[in-house]
Structures are given as C-alpha cells and as structure tokens.
C-alpha cells in the first residue's frame, strides 16, 4: 500500500515566479516539482505522441522513488473513440513509455464527454490493453510508420505489472454495470472531482484508487478549502486503510492552485516528496 499525491502536468507559464521560484529555468521545472510530490501525471502524451528521448530525460531528471502516470493519447480516446485502436495503441506504447523504467505507474485513459457507455466497445478495448511490461513490448512491436524504427522503444528492463485507470465523462456511465465491467477487467474507475460537471463515483474497481481533482467550484480554476482538503485526506486515509494504493492528482492549474493544494493535502497526510522535501506550511 502506498499513497502518492501530485500534479497533472508541470509546464505552466503561470506557475513561473509563483510555485516555481523566480529565475528557475524551464528545463529544471520538472526536477523542482518532482522533489516535492510523490507522483506526477504526464499529460503531454494525451495531445501528441512523445519522443522516447523525452521519457528518458524525465526519468533521469527525477528522484529514484518518483512515479509517473502517463495519460493515454486522445487519438485513441477522442478521435477513434476506442474503436479499431490496436495500431494506435502499439504506436503509443512504442513511443517510449517503457523508457520510464521502474518509474512507470498507471496509464490513464480519459474518455470524451460525448462518449456514451458501450459495454462491447469497452470490453474490446480493455482486452487490447497490455498488463505487463513484457506485453507492452509485444504490442509495441506492431507499431506502424508513425513511429520510425530508429525512434521506437521496444525493450523493458524488467517484467512488471501495468495498471490502467479510466476517467468517464458521460452520465450513462453512472449505472452499476459500469463498475462491474471495470472490476472484471481490473481497471480502476477514476474518482473525478469536476465541480459537478461530470459524473463522480467512488466505486473501487481495482487494487488501487486513482483520483483527479479538477476544481471544487469552478473547473480547472478554483482551489480547495481547508475543510475540503480535510475531507479528501479522510478519503485517502480510508482507502489506504483498506489496503489500496492511492494516487491523487490536482488538475486545477489555471490560478496556480494545483501545486499548493497538493502540498496541503500531503501535509495533512504526513507525506514528503519523492526527493524528501517536506510540504510547506500552506
């Protein structure tokens, strides 16, 4: 059982001179953030396939005990809507995800708000997902020319399990059958706080809990009060006491609330960053 609190992404101009100290060069922002949190969500991978050299850099710039989660590509979730995606999945995993080595944590699949619950579509997608790093290699070997051979990352340093989490955004996912389906495929249903815009559930469907906090009152903008953070701390303690690994990411980045709220939650839970830096008294 472990608890990891962190942020969704780390490259935000508005954070410079605020969370990031004045004069800190951009290339050192990840290093600075990684020492203060237990995990960081890579979200650039959602918008475009990243280069393997980027994953290597992120791995090498961060403390040994940091864990990254990686957001799956929107080409798979939003454009293809999970259908006919075996080759896009191969491209995604061949792009360099395994270069993170032991720092590779869960893979996040965020569905678009217009995508309704479809058991057959989801089942087909879930059956394609690799569950170990060795399975990732076998899938990645089927990449196409989107990933040139000299850029494909097709090796792993060890056989490790690979976790997946699904964030849903359509009200049709509110039925009990959704949790049962995810549980049968060992996929975590994301606990998403989105200021009431999208469904929120706390159904636990895997051996870990994956929470994304997008804003208490206003999506991506508003911060969390002391009372709200106390409630989230109690949830995290309860999940951990039941034996679940817990990942919590703050995504309310617009007004630089995400890093400070993450640190405040860590302080309530008595956690330090991956680099051993204690959270400030915020």
C-alpha positions in Angstrom: 0.0 0.0 0.0 1.3 3.5 -0.9 -0.1 7.0 -1.1 1.1 9.3 -3.8 -0.1 12.9 -4.2 0.9 15.0 -7.1 0.0 17.3 -10.0 -1.3 16.8 -13.5 1.5 18.2 -15.8 4.2 20.6 -14.7 4.8 23.0 -17.6 2.5 26.0 -17.0 3.7 29.6 -17.7 1.5 31.0 -14.9 3.4 28.9 -12.3 6.7 30.7 -13.1 7.7 33.1 -10.4 4.9 31.7 -8.2 5.2 28.0 -7.4 8.4 27.9 -9.4 10.9 30.4 -7.9 11.9 33.5 -9.9 14.8 32.7 -12.2 14.3 28.9 -12.3 15.0 27.9 -15.8 12.2 26.0 -17.6 14.3 22.9 -18.1 14.6 22.4 -14.4 10.9 22.8 -13.5 10.3 19.1 -13.5 13.3 18.5 -11.3 12.0 21.1 -8.9 8.4 19.7 -8.8 9.5 16.1 -8.6 11.3 16.6 -5.3 8.1 18.0 -3.8 5.5 15.4 -4.9 5.2 11.6 -4.8 3.9 11.4 -8.4 3.4 13.5 -11.5 0.9 12.9 -14.3 2.4 13.2 -17.8 -0.3 14.8 -19.8 1.6 15.9 -22.9 1.2 12.3 -24.1 -2.5 13.0 -24.4 -2.1 15.7 -27.0 0.7 14.0 -29.1 3.0 11.0 -29.2 6.1 12.0 -27.2 9.7 11.1 -28.2 11.5 8.3 -26.3 14.2 10.8 -25.6 11.7 12.9 -23.6 10.7 9.9 -21.4 14.4 9.2 -20.8 15.0 12.8 -19.8 12.0 12.8 -17.5 13.2 9.6 -15.9 16.8 10.9 -15.4 15.8 14.3 -14.0 13.7 12.9 -11.2 14.3 11.2 -7.8 14.5 7.4 -7.8 11.2 6.9 -5.9 9.1 9.2 -8.1 6.3 7.5 -10.0 4.8 8.9 -13.3 1.4 8.2 -14.5 1.0 8.5 -18.3 -2.1 9.8 -20.0 -3.2 7.9 -23.0 -3.4 9.6 -26.3 -6.6 11.5 -27.3 -6.2 10.0 -30.8 -7.3 6.7 -29.2 -9.9 8.0 -26.8 -11.4 11.1 -28.5 -10.8 10.6 -32.3 -11.0 6.9 -32.6 -13.3 6.6 -29.5 -11.6 3.3 -28.5 -12.6 1.6 -31.7 -10.1 -0.1 -34.1 -7.2 1.1 -32.0 -4.7 -1.8 -31.9 -2.2 0.0 -34.1 -2.7 3.4 -32.3 -2.1 1.6 -29.0 1.0 0.0 -30.4 2.3 3.4 -31.5 1.5 4.9 -28.1 3.4 2.3 -26.3 6.3 2.2 -28.8 6.8 6.0 -28.4 8.9 5.5 -25.3 6.6 4.9 -22.3 8.8 1.9 -21.2 11.8 4.2 -21.0 10.5 5.4 -17.7 11.6 2.0 -16.3 10.6 1.5 -12.6 9.1 5.0 -12.5 6.2 3.9 -14.8 3.0 4.0 -12.9 -0.7 3.7 -14.1 -1.8 4.6 -17.6 -4.8 7.0 -17.6 -7.5 6.8 -20.3 -9.7 9.8 -20.2 -12.9 9.5 -22.3 -14.6 12.4 -24.0 -17.8 13.8 -22.6 -19.9 12.8 -25.6 -18.9 9.1 -25.5 -21.7 7.0 -24.0 -21.3 3.8 -22.1 -21.0 0.9 -24.5 -20.1 -2.4 -22.9 -19.0 -4.1 -26.1 -16.7 -1.2 -27.1 -15.1 -1.0 -23.7 -14.6 -4.8 -23.5 -12.9 -4.9 -26.8 -10.6 -2.0 -25.7 -9.8 -3.5 -22.3 -8.9 -6.8 -23.9 -6.2 -5.0 -26.0 -4.5 -3.3 -23.1 -1.2 -4.8 -22.0 -1.0 -5.8 -18.4 2.8 -6.3 -18.0 5.8 -4.6 -19.4 6.5 -7.7 -21.5 3.1 -7.4 -23.0 3.8 -3.8 -23.8 6.9 -4.8 -25.8 4.9 -7.4 -27.8 2.2 -4.8 -28.6 4.7 -2.0 -29.3 6.5 -4.2 -31.8 3.4 -3.9 -34.0 3.7 -0.2 -34.4 3.5 1.4 -37.9 5.4 4.1 -39.7 4.0 6.7 -37.4 6.9 5.7 -35.1 10.1 5.3 -37.1 12.1 2.3 -36.3 15.0 4.4 -35.0 12.7 6.1 -32.5 10.7 3.1 -31.3 11.3 2.0 -27.8 10.8 -1.8 -27.7 12.6 -3.0 -24.6 11.9 -3.2 -20.9 14.4 -3.5 -18.1 12.2 -5.9 -16.1 8.8 -7.6 -16.1 6.4 -5.5 -14.1 2.6 -5.3 -13.9 1.0 -2.4 -15.7 -2.1 -0.7 -14.2 -4.8 1.2 -16.1 -7.4 3.7 -15.0 -10.4 5.0 -16.9 -11.9 8.5 -16.4 -15.5 8.8 -17.7 -17.4 11.9 -18.5 -20.9 10.9 -19.7 -23.8 10.4 -17.4 -24.6 7.0 -19.0 -21.6 5.6 -17.0 -23.5 6.1 -13.7 -25.0 2.6 -13.8 -23.9 -0.3 -11.6 -22.9 -2.4 -14.6 -20.0 0.0 -15.3 -18.2 -0.7 -12.1 -18.8 -4.5 -12.5 -17.3 -4.4 -16.0 -14.2 -2.5 -14.9 -13.8 -4.7 -11.9 -13.9 -7.8 -14.1 -11.1 -6.3 -16.2 -9.1 -4.9 -13.2 -9.4 -1.3 -14.5 -9.6 1.5 -11.9 -12.6 3.8 -12.3 -11.2 7.3 -11.7 -12.6 9.3 -8.8 -13.0 12.6 -10.6 -14.0 15.9 -8.8 -15.1 18.2 -11.6 -17.2 20.9 -9.9 -20.3 18.9 -10.7 -19.7 19.0 -14.5 -19.1 15.2 -14.9 -20.1 12.1 -13.0 -18.3 11.4 -9.8 -18.2 8.0 -8.3 -16.1 6.4 -5.6 -16.6 2.8 -6.7 -13.3 0.9 -6.3 -12.8 -1.4 -9.2 -9.1 -2.4 -8.9 -6.4 -2.8 -6.3 -5.6 1.0 -6.5 -7.5 4.2 -6.4 -6.9 7.0 -8.9 -8.3 10.4 -8.1 -8.2 13.6 -10.2 -9.2 16.8 -8.6 -10.1 19.4 -11.3 -11.5 22.1 -9.0 -14.1 22.3 -6.2 -16.4 25.0 -7.6 -15.1 26.0 -10.9 -13.4 23.6 -13.3 -9.6 23.9 -13.5 -9.7 27.2 -11.7 -10.9 27.1 -8.1 -8.9 25.8 -5.2 -9.8 23.6 -2.3 -10.7 25.0 1.1 -9.2 23.6 4.3 -12.4 21.8 5.0 -12.5 20.3 1.5 -8.9 19.1 1.9 -9.7 17.6 5.3 -12.4 15.6 3.6 -10.2 14.4 0.9 -7.5 13.5 3.4 -10.1 11.4 5.3 -11.0 9.6 2.0 -7.4 8.9 1.2 -6.7 7.5 4.7 -9.8 5.3 4.4 -8.7 3.9 1.0 -5.2 3.3 2.3 -6.5 1.6 5.5 -8.5 -0.8 3.3 -5.2 -1.8 1.6 -5.4 0.2 -1.7 -2.6 2.1 -3.3 -3.8 5.6 -3.8 -2.8 8.2 -6.5 -4.3 11.7 -6.3 -3.6 14.4 -8.9 -4.6 18.0 -8.7 -5.6 19.5 -12.1 -6.8 22.9 -11.0 -3.9 24.7 -12.6 -5.3 27.9 -14.1 -4.8 30.0 -10.9 -1.8 28.1 -9.7 -3.9 26.2 -7.1 -2.9 22.7 -8.1 0.6 22.5 -6.6 -0.4 24.3 -3.4 -3.5 22.2 -2.9 -1.4 19.0 -3.5 1.2 20.2 -0.9 -1.6 21.0 1.6 -3.1 17.5 1.2 0.3 15.9 1.6 0.9 17.9 4.8 -2.4 16.6 6.2 -1.3 13.0 5.4 2.2 13.4 6.7 3.9 12.8 3.4 7.1 14.1 1.9 8.0 14.5 -1.8 9.9 11.9 -3.8 13.0 13.9 -3.2 12.3 14.0 0.5 11.3 17.7 0.5 8.6 18.2 3.2 5.5 20.1 2.1 5.5 23.8 3.0 3.0 25.0 5.6 0.5 26.3 3.1 
